[in-house]
Amino acid sequence: MENNNKKKKTIIIRIISIVLGWWIAWYFAYIDSIWETPIAIEYAWEEQLQTYLTWSYLEAASGYMIPKEFLINYPDVVKLILWSVSLGKREDKQDWFNLYKDMNKEQIESLRDILQRENDKLKALEKEYNEKINNL
């Protein structure tokens, strides 16, 4: 009889251990899902790109993951990023698109100013070069 009670206690302890283990595992999985939930970002698809970009920019934008909000709010900055010479690598341009969610308005304006100055200088250099070529 005592052997029977010992078996019952062992079974009950095992059941409690299993249930408690599952509960603890579920709890930590639930906590991780709350704290580590990534921010959902909507990316622009072809129809949004066609709305905000001309054909030459559409070709340049192919393959990039551009946040929809970035394209809608700052299409000029998106264009400047796409045509930037100083951002030669695709990864560099994609990094700027990825950073959009972490940037405030002042930082975006600063990025716009930097890229616009670069663009203006390149156009001036190209114009000067063409003038010299035509004078030869």
C-alpha angles and dihedrals in degrees: 000000000000090000088054092053090049091054091049091051091049092050092047092049091050092049092049090047092051094047092045091048092051091047092051092047091049092047094053092044089052093049091049091051091053097047100037100043107136119230109258112238122194112216124210115255128204095279093055091045090053091050096053104026134057121231096269090052091046090060091048091048095054112120096016123117100225117182109242092225091053091052093047097044100035111022090151092057090048089053092048091051092049093052098037114128094196089059092060100156123073089228091058092053092045089050090059091049089050092049093057093091090055097046127092125214095267091054091049090049090049090050089049091051093049094048093043091052089050090050093048092049092049091051090049091050091048091050091049091048092050091050091052091048091050091049092055 
